[in-house]
């Protein structure tokens, strides 16, 4: 291992431990050793400390105990100038000590109201600590592949334009970006704000704080994943570290010169299995084991640094972009288009609008065709303001089924929102579109709505959709006429879905998407019971099986009914036993008292029996009033 890296990591750890010790002593003298503290919305005390050691830091006095018991023993002296010895173990221990110390520093700052940091000069309050709720919400995206990983960016790019290009590249690859640190007072956060980029969870560009040590919020978020989803206990550090390396696809990008504080934070990240890539000429560590590939790498070409990070972390990313002039990807789904930034809008109770996906015979569809019906459509679009819009999508495929229509139709919302500068809300005849001035200036045209839908429906549902064509109606009379047809189709669907019960089908569907996080968890989805996360219903799972017969959703034959009241079937028992790796013999679909379905952690409410009321009580999982 490089002596430069080891020296920086060890000296940086001493710096943070000394700072943490001083702050803890200050808090004890002013608040008292029994002063209680917890980060907002977490059940894991100081999460990094709890995950690695199992020690529950509940008070300021506990922090002092943790410093003496768990942190200081990890520190060693920096390597001597002349004596060579392997430094890897000492450097990694120093990195973990630094993470523990950083976590305590942030905790003390929270106690004194100094976190999350508020910077009035740029009009921004940083995110600060990442809550358990956000961890669970993003867990679904991590396991289904819609968010392949996340990056912690420390520092600032060479200039604002380069910062913008790096951020947009990461967004288009659907990678969550967490920002911290600065270079001489400037930072990636400030650079993106100067470029007018929206920051926050909705756009997957999240500013944690202005200093290097704010990276602890990203690291202790990852440390909780093994406990939340993997069924591990606090203190199972070997299992949690392996889980973090193998299943939490994170990496660090360092922009600008490195100092001891960055080296030690990087060493802590490497402990967790997260490699670091810098844009400066630094020593590298190419051995593997702690991370999947290189532990420390460099890429001096700013246009290639994102690609280098993905390569070093071992991510597999496939992006399908429609033929449109604006950037495209799930990171843009949360983008907001305010009225002052809007060029034109459709629907939203302002004009007649609808969206309707209809399955037809193969010979009725000209694949990829986009037709606009209406007088002076493009001229009216360019003038801006408001327009009616009817979106009629015809799909055809040998495996396409009428039951799949609402499943595919609901995806319109996601597909349209993934275009930068385009906003969509609602569905059916309650939909609402907006196009920003920026998107218009980039060359976004009316027909591009159709291009997005034809491309993405075939890409995402290629096993059941062979052809797609889209017709856009923009004259009010045509929209209203077609809307009458659409409403008849909506009603037929609603009647069909309302009649579906668990007794009306012979086959349920499994969902084991979350086994990448929770290895023994199995959901069985029926017409009357969603998957635990709420994201998949029976039709979704059925369509998913047709799309990918070897995927996470498999047909489960109910078989003999063993208990009609509690909801237990022989075929379901056999599937659950096998696919939970024999961890679960059976479960009851309709009981919360007797062998209920297991959980992967992707839930927000807890249901409890209240015998006094002969009923149930529902509370959010973070409720502390009981």
C-alpha positions in Angstrom: 0.0 0.0 0.0 1.2 3.5 -0.7 2.9 5.2 2.2 1.4 8.5 1.2 -2.1 7.1 1.5 -1.4 5.3 4.8 0.2 8.4 6.3 -2.7 10.6 5.2 -5.3 8.2 6.5 -3.7 7.8 9.9 -3.0 11.5 10.4 -6.5 12.4 9.3 -8.0 9.9 11.7 -6.0 11.5 14.6 -7.3 14.9 13.5 -11.0 13.8 13.6 -10.7 11.8 16.9 -9.1 14.7 18.6 -11.9 17.0 17.3 -14.6 14.5 18.4 -13.0 14.2 21.9 -13.0 18.0 22.4 -16.6 18.3 21.2 -17.8 15.5 23.4 -16.1 16.9 26.5 -17.7 20.3 25.7 -21.1 18.8 25.4 -20.7 16.8 28.7 -19.7 20.0 30.5 -22.6 22.0 29.1 -25.4 19.5 28.6 -24.4 16.7 31.0 -23.3 13.1 30.4 -26.9 11.9 30.5 -28.1 14.2 27.7 -29.9 12.0 25.2 -29.4 12.2 21.5 -30.5 10.5 18.3 -30.2 11.4 14.7 -33.6 12.3 13.1 -35.8 9.3 12.0 -33.5 6.4 12.7 -33.7 3.4 15.0 -30.0 2.8 14.9 -28.5 5.3 17.4 -25.2 6.4 15.9 -25.6 4.0 12.9 -21.9 3.5 11.9 -20.9 2.7 15.5 -24.0 0.5 16.1 -23.5 -1.5 12.8 -19.8 -2.1 13.4 -19.7 -2.7 17.2 -23.3 -3.2 18.4 -22.8 -0.4 21.0 -25.9 1.7 21.4 -24.9 5.3 21.8 -27.9 6.9 23.5 -26.3 9.8 25.5 -23.3 12.1 25.3 -21.7 10.1 28.0 -22.0 7.0 25.8 -20.0 8.9 23.1 -17.1 9.3 25.5 -17.3 5.6 26.4 -17.3 4.7 22.7 -14.3 6.9 22.0 -12.3 5.1 24.7 -13.5 1.6 24.0 -14.1 1.5 20.2 -12.3 4.4 18.5 -8.9 5.1 20.1 -7.8 1.5 20.0 -7.9 1.7 16.2 -5.4 4.4 16.0 -1.7 3.9 15.3 1.3 6.2 14.7 2.0 7.3 11.1 4.6 5.3 9.2 8.2 6.3 9.9 10.2 7.9 7.1 12.8 5.0 6.7 11.1 1.9 8.0 8.9 0.0 5.5 6.1 -2.2 6.6 2.7 -3.1 5.3 0.3 -0.3 6.1 -3.1 -1.6 4.8 -4.4 -2.8 8.1 -3.4 0.3 10.0 -4.8 2.6 7.3 -8.1 0.8 7.2 -8.4 0.8 10.9 -7.7 4.6 10.9 -10.4 5.0 8.3 -13.0 3.3 10.5 -11.9 5.3 13.5 -12.3 8.5 11.4 -15.8 7.5 10.4 -16.7 6.8 14.1 -15.3 10.2 15.1 -17.0 12.0 12.2 -20.3 10.5 13.3 -19.9 11.8 16.8 -18.9 15.3 15.5 -22.1 15.4 13.5 -24.1 14.2 16.5 -22.7 17.1 18.6 -23.4 19.5 15.8 -27.0 18.4 15.8 -27.2 18.8 19.5 -26.2 22.5 19.1 -28.4 23.1 16.1 -25.5 23.3 13.7 -26.8 20.5 11.4 -28.1 20.3 8.8 -25.9 23.2 7.6 -27.8 26.3 6.3 -25.9 28.5 3.9 -27.8 31.8 3.4 -25.2 33.0 0.8 -26.5 30.4 -1.7 -30.0 30.0 -0.3 -29.6 26.4 0.6 -30.2 24.1 3.6 -28.2 20.9 3.1 -29.8 17.6 3.6 -27.7 16.5 6.6 -28.4 13.0 8.0 -30.1 10.5 5.7 -33.2 9.0 7.4 -34.2 5.4 7.7 -37.3 6.3 5.7 -35.3 7.4 2.7 -33.1 4.3 3.0 -36.2 2.1 2.8 -37.8 4.1 0.0 -34.7 3.9 -2.2 -34.2 0.3 -1.3 -36.8 -0.7 -3.9 -35.0 1.2 -6.6 -31.7 -0.3 -5.7 -33.1 -3.9 -5.8 -35.1 -3.5 -9.0 -32.2 -1.9 -10.9 -33.8 1.4 -11.6 -31.0 3.0 -9.5 -27.9 0.9 -10.1 -25.8 2.5 -7.4 -24.7 5.8 -5.7 -21.7 8.0 -5.7 -20.3 10.3 -3.0 -18.6 13.3 -4.7 -16.1 15.1 -2.5 -14.8 18.5 -3.6 -15.4 20.6 -6.8 -14.9 20.1 -10.5 -12.4 22.2 -12.5 -15.2 24.5 -13.6 -19.0 24.9 -13.5 -19.5 23.4 -16.9 -17.6 20.3 -16.0 -19.6 19.9 -12.8 -22.8 20.1 -14.9 -21.5 17.5 -17.4 -20.5 15.1 -14.6 -23.8 15.5 -12.8 -25.9 15.1 -16.0 -23.9 12.0 -17.0 -24.6 10.4 -13.6 -28.3 11.4 -13.8 -28.6 9.8 -17.3 -27.1 6.6 -15.9 -29.6 6.7 -13.0 -26.9 6.9 -10.3 -27.8 8.7 -7.1 -25.3 11.5 -6.4 -24.5 12.7 -2.9 -22.4 15.9 -2.6 -20.0 17.0 0.1 -16.7 18.8 0.7 -15.2 21.8 -1.0 -12.0 23.1 -2.7 -11.0 26.5 -1.3 -14.6 27.2 -0.5 -16.1 26.2 -3.8 -18.0 22.9 -4.2 -19.9 20.8 -6.7 -23.0 21.9 -4.9 -22.3 25.6 -5.5 -21.2 24.9 -9.1 -24.5 23.1 -9.9 -26.6 25.8 -8.3 -24.8 28.4 -10.4 -25.8 26.4 -13.5 -29.4 26.4 -12.4 -29.6 22.7 -11.6 -32.3 21.5 -9.3 -30.9 19.7 -6.2 -32.7 17.2 -4.0 -33.9 13.6 -3.8 -36.3 14.2 -6.6 -33.4 14.8 -9.1 -31.0 12.4 -7.4 -28.5 15.2 -6.7 -28.4 15.5 -2.9 -26.1 18.0 -1.1 -25.2 16.5 2.3 -23.0 19.3 3.6 -20.1 21.6 2.7 -17.3 19.7 4.5 -15.5 16.4 3.8 -16.8 14.9 7.1 -20.4 15.1 5.8 -19.6 12.0 3.8 -20.3 10.1 7.0 -24.0 10.6 6.2 -23.6 8.5 3.1 -21.5 5.9 4.7 -23.6 5.3 7.8 -26.6 5.1 5.5 -25.0 2.2 3.7 -24.0 0.6 7.0 -27.7 0.4 7.9 -28.6 -1.5 4.7 -27.4 -4.8 6.0 -29.4 -4.5 9.2 -32.6 -3.1 7.5 -32.7 -5.5 4.5 -30.2 -8.3 5.2 -31.5 -9.4 8.6 -28.2 -8.7 10.3 -27.6 -7.4 13.9 -25.6 -4.5 15.2 -22.1 -5.7 15.7 -22.1 -8.3 12.9 -19.4 -6.2 11.3 -17.9 -8.9 9.1 -21.3 -9.7 7.6 -22.2 -6.1 7.3 -19.0 -5.2 5.5 -19.3 -8.1 3.1 -23.0 -7.1 2.5 -21.9 -3.5 1.9 -19.3 -4.5 -0.6 -21.4 -7.1 -2.5 -24.9 -5.4 -2.4 -24.6 -1.7 -1.8 -23.1 -0.4 -5.0 -21.5 2.8 -3.9 -18.2 4.5 -4.8 -16.4 7.8 -4.1 -15.4 10.4 -6.6 -12.8 12.9 -5.4 -12.5 16.1 -7.4 -9.6 18.4 -6.6 -6.5 18.0 -4.4 -6.5 15.5 -1.5 -5.5 16.2 2.1 -5.3 14.0 5.3 -9.1 14.5 6.0 -10.0 13.2 2.5 -7.5 10.3 2.7 -8.9 9.1 6.0 -12.5 9.4 4.9 -11.6 7.5 1.7 -10.0 4.8 3.8 -13.2 4.4 5.8 -15.2 4.2 2.6 -12.8 1.5 1.3 -13.4 -0.4 4.6 -17.1 -0.5 3.5 -16.2 -1.9 0.1 -16.5 1.4 -1.7 -13.6 2.3 -4.1 -12.4 5.8 -4.6 -11.5 7.5 -7.9 -9.7 10.9 -8.1 -9.2 13.3 -10.9 -5.7 14.2 -9.8 -2.3 12.4 -10.1 -2.3 10.3 -6.9 -0.9 7.0 -5.8 -3.2 4.1 -6.6 -4.0 0.8 -4.8 -4.8 -1.9 -7.3 -5.1 -4.9 -5.0 -8.5 -6.4 -4.6 -10.4 -8.1 -1.8 -11.6 -5.2 0.4 -13.3 -3.8 -2.7 -14.3 -5.8 -5.8 -11.6 -4.3 -8.0 -9.2 -1.4 -7.4 -9.4 0.3 -4.0 -8.0 3.6 -5.2 -7.8 4.7 -8.9 -7.4 7.9 -10.9 -8.8 9.3 -14.1 -7.4 12.7 -15.2 -9.8 13.1 -18.1 -12.9 14.7 -16.6 -15.0 13.3 -19.5 -14.1 9.8 -18.6 -14.2 9.9 -14.8 -17.8 8.7 -14.5 -17.0 5.8 -16.8 -13.9 4.9 -14.8 -15.9 5.0 -11.5 -18.5 2.6 -13.0 -15.8 0.3 -14.2 -13.9 0.2 -10.9 -17.1 -0.4 -8.9 -18.2 -3.2 -11.3 -21.6 -1.7 -12.1 -23.5 -3.0 -15.2 -25.5 -0.1 -16.6 -27.8 -0.2 -19.7 -29.4 3.0 -20.8 -32.0 3.2 -23.6 -32.5 6.8 -24.7 -35.3 7.8 -27.1 -34.5 9.9 -30.1 -35.1 13.2 -28.3 -32.9 16.3 -27.9 -33.0 16.5 -24.1 -31.4 14.3 -21.5 -33.3 11.2 -20.4 -33.3 9.0 -17.3 -35.1 8.3 -14.0 -33.1 10.9 -12.2 -35.2 13.6 -14.0 -38.5 12.1 -12.8 -38.7 14.4 -9.8 -37.9 17.5 -11.7 -40.4 20.4 -11.1 -41.4 22.9 -13.8 -42.8 26.0 -12.2 -45.1 28.3 -14.0 -42.4 30.9 -14.7 -40.2 28.2 -16.3 -43.1 26.6 -18.4 -43.5 27.0 -22.1 -46.7 25.1 -22.6 -49.1 22.8 -20.6 -51.7 20.2 -21.6 -54.6 19.0 -19.4 -54.5 19.5 -15.6 -58.2 20.6 -15.8 -57.1 23.5 -17.9 -57.7 21.8 -21.3 -59.3 18.5 -22.2 -56.7 15.7 -22.1 -56.4 11.9 -21.7 -54.0 9.0 -22.2 -55.2 5.6 -23.3 -53.2 2.5 -24.2 -55.1 0.0 -26.3 -54.0 -3.5 -27.5 -54.9 -4.2 -31.1 -54.0 -6.8 -33.8 -50.5 -6.8 -35.2 -51.7 -5.8 -38.7 -53.3 -2.6 -37.3 -50.0 -1.1 -36.1 -47.2 0.6 -38.0 -44.3 0.2 -35.6 -42.8 3.5 -34.4 -45.3 5.7 -36.2 -46.2 9.0 -34.5 -49.2 10.9 -35.9 -50.3 14.4 -34.9 -53.9 15.2 -35.7 -55.0 18.8 -35.4 -54.9 22.2 -37.2 -51.6 24.1 -37.0 -50.4 21.8 -34.3 -46.7 22.7 -34.4 -47.3 26.4 -34.7 -49.7 26.4 -31.7 -47.2 24.3 -29.7 -44.4 26.8 -30.4 -46.6 29.7 -29.4 -46.9 28.2 -25.9 -49.6 28.6 -23.3 -52.2 25.8 -23.2 -53.4 23.1 -25.6 -55.7 20.1 -25.5 -53.9 16.7 -25.8 -55.2 13.2 -26.3 -52.5 10.5 -26.3 -53.7 7.3 -27.9 -51.3 4.4 -27.9 -51.9 1.3 -29.9 -49.7 -1.7 -29.0 -49.6 -5.2 -30.5 -47.8 -8.3 -29.7 -48.2 -12.1 -29.8 -47.9 -12.3 -26.0 -49.8 -9.1 -25.3 -52.9 -9.5 -23.2 -55.8 -7.1 -22.5 -55.1 -7.4 -18.8 -51.7 -5.8 -19.4 -53.1 -2.6 -20.8 -53.4 -0.7 -17.4 -50.0 -2.0 -16.4 -48.3 -0.5 -19.5 -50.5 2.6 -19.4 -49.4 3.5 -15.9 -45.8 3.5 -17.2 -46.6 6.6 -19.3 -46.1 8.7 -16.2 -42.6 7.4 -15.6 -41.5 7.4 -19.3 -42.5 11.0 -19.9 -41.1 12.3 -16.7 -37.7 10.8 -17.4 -37.2 13.4 -20.1 -35.4 16.5 -18.7 -37.6 19.6 -18.8 -40.8 17.6 -19.3 -43.3 17.1 -16.4 -46.3 14.7 -16.1 -48.8 14.1 -13.4 -51.9 11.9 -13.2 -53.3 9.3 -15.5 -56.3 8.4 -17.7 -58.4 11.6 -18.2 -56.9 13.3 -15.1 -53.5 13.8 -16.7 -51.3 16.9 -16.9 -48.2 17.7 -19.0 -45.8 20.6 -18.9 -42.9 21.4 -21.3 -40.3 23.8 -20.0 -38.8 26.7 -21.9 -35.4 25.1 -21.5 -36.7 21.9 -23.2 -38.2 23.9 -26.1 -34.8 25.7 -26.6 -33.1 22.3 -26.7 -35.4 21.4 -29.6 -38.1 19.4 -27.9 -41.1 19.1 -30.3 -44.7 17.8 -29.9 -44.0 14.6 -31.7 -41.3 13.7 -29.1 -44.0 12.6 -26.7 -44.7 9.9 -29.2 -41.1 9.1 -29.7 -40.6 8.5 -26.0 -43.6 6.2 -25.7 -42.8 4.1 -28.8 -39.2 3.6 -27.8 -39.7 2.9 -24.1 -42.7 0.6 -24.3 -40.8 -1.6 -26.7 -37.6 -1.4 -24.6 -39.2 -2.1 -21.2 -41.8 -4.6 -22.4 -40.0 -6.2 -25.4 -41.2 -9.7 -24.6 -44.9 -8.8 -24.9 -44.9 -5.7 -27.1 -43.9 -6.2 -30.8 -45.2 -3.0 -32.2 -46.3 0.5 -31.0 -47.8 3.5 -32.7 -48.9 6.7 -31.1 -51.5 9.3 -32.2 -51.6 12.7 -30.6 -54.9 14.7 -30.8 -54.6 18.4 -30.3 -58.0 19.8 -31.4 -60.6 20.0 -28.6 -63.3 18.4 -30.6 -61.1 15.4 -31.5 -59.9 15.0 -28.0 -63.4 15.0 -26.5 -64.6 12.5 -29.1 -61.8 10.1 -28.5 -62.1 10.6 -24.7 -65.6 9.1 -24.9 -64.1 5.9 -26.3 -61.4 5.9 -23.7 -63.8 6.3 -20.8 -65.7 3.2 -21.9 -62.4 1.3 -21.9 -61.6 2.6 -18.4 -65.0 1.4 -17.1 -64.6 -2.1 -18.6 -61.2 -2.4 -16.9 -62.5 -1.2 -13.6 -65.4 -3.8 -13.7 -62.9 -6.5 -14.6 -60.5 -5.6 -11.8 -63.2 -5.3 -9.2 -64.4 -8.8 -9.9 -61.0 -10.4 -9.4 -60.6 -12.2 -6.1 -58.1 -14.7 -4.8 -60.7 -17.4 -5.3 -61.2 -16.4 -9.0 -57.7 -17.4 -10.0 -55.6 -20.6 -9.7 -52.2 -19.0 -9.9 -50.6 -16.3 -7.7 -47.2 -14.8 -8.5 -44.0 -14.6 -6.4 -41.8 -11.5 -6.0 -38.2 -12.1 -4.8 -36.8 -8.8 -6.1 -35.8 -7.9 -2.5 -33.7 -11.1 -2.1 -30.7 -9.2 -3.3 -31.1 -7.3 0.0 -33.1 -9.7 2.1 -32.0 -13.2 1.1 -34.7 -15.2 2.7 -37.7 -13.0 2.1 -40.5 -14.1 -0.3 -43.6 -12.2 -1.3 -46.6 -14.0 -2.8 -48.8 -11.6 -4.7 -52.5 -12.3 -5.2 -55.4 -10.3 -6.7 -56.4 -9.2 -3.2 -52.9 -8.7 -1.8 -50.1 -6.5 -3.1 -46.5 -7.2 -2.6 -45.2 -5.9 0.8 -43.7 -2.8 -0.7 -47.0 -1.8 -2.4 -45.2 -1.4 -5.7 -46.5 -4.6 -7.4 -50.0 -6.0 -7.8 -51.1 -9.3 -9.3 -51.3 -7.9 -12.8 -47.9 -6.2 -12.5 -46.4 -9.5 -11.5 -48.2 -11.4 -14.2 -46.9 -9.0 -16.8 -43.4 -9.1 -15.4 -43.3 -12.9 -15.7 -44.3 -12.6 -19.4 -41.6 -10.0 -20.0 -38.9 -12.1 -18.2 -39.9 -15.7 -17.5 -36.7 -16.2 -15.5 -37.1 -13.1 -13.5 -38.1 -12.3 -9.9 -41.8 -12.9 -10.5 -42.8 -16.5 -11.0 -46.2 -18.2 -11.2 -47.2 -20.0 -8.0 -49.9 -22.6 -8.4 -52.2 -22.4 -5.3 -52.8 -26.1 -5.1 -55.0 -27.5 -2.3 -56.6 -25.0 0.0 -55.4 -25.8 3.6 -57.1 -22.9 5.3 -59.5 -20.7 3.5 -60.0 -18.4 6.4 -56.4 -17.6 7.1 -55.3 -17.9 3.5 -53.0 -20.9 3.2 -52.5 -23.2 0.2 -50.3 -26.2 -0.3 -48.7 -25.0 -3.5 -47.8 -21.6 -1.9 -46.3 -23.4 1.1 -44.1 -25.5 -1.1 -42.9 -22.5 -3.1 -42.2 -20.4 0.0 -40.3 -23.2 1.8 -38.0 -23.8 -1.2 -37.4 -20.2 -2.1 -36.9 -18.9 1.4 -34.0 -21.3 1.5 -36.0 -23.4 4.0 -36.1 -20.5 6.4 -39.9 -20.3 6.3 -42.2 -23.4 6.2 -45.4 -21.5 5.4 -47.3 -18.3 5.9 -50.9 -17.2 6.1 -52.0 -14.5 3.7 -54.9 -13.2 5.7 -53.6 -13.3 9.3 -51.4 -10.9 11.2 -51.4 -13.1 14.3 -50.6 -16.6 12.9 -47.6 -16.8 10.6 -48.0 -13.6 8.6 -45.9 -12.9 5.5 -42.3 -12.0 6.2 -40.9 -8.5 5.5 -37.8 -7.4 3.6 -37.8 -4.0 5.3 -39.7 -2.1 2.6 -42.6 -1.0 4.6 -43.6 2.3 6.4 -46.5 1.2 8.7 -47.0 -1.4 11.4 -50.4 -3.0 12.1 -51.1 -4.2 15.6 -54.0 -5.9 17.2 -56.0 -3.8 19.8 -58.1 -6.4 21.6 -59.9 -3.8 23.7 -61.4 -2.4 20.6 -61.7 -5.7 18.7 -59.8 -4.0 15.9 -56.4 -3.0 14.7 -54.1 0.0 15.0 -51.8 1.3 12.3 -48.8 3.5 13.1 -45.8 4.6 11.1 -42.8 2.5 11.8 -40.9 5.3 13.4 -43.6 6.0 16.0 -42.1 6.2 19.5 -45.2 6.9 21.6 -45.9 3.4 22.6 
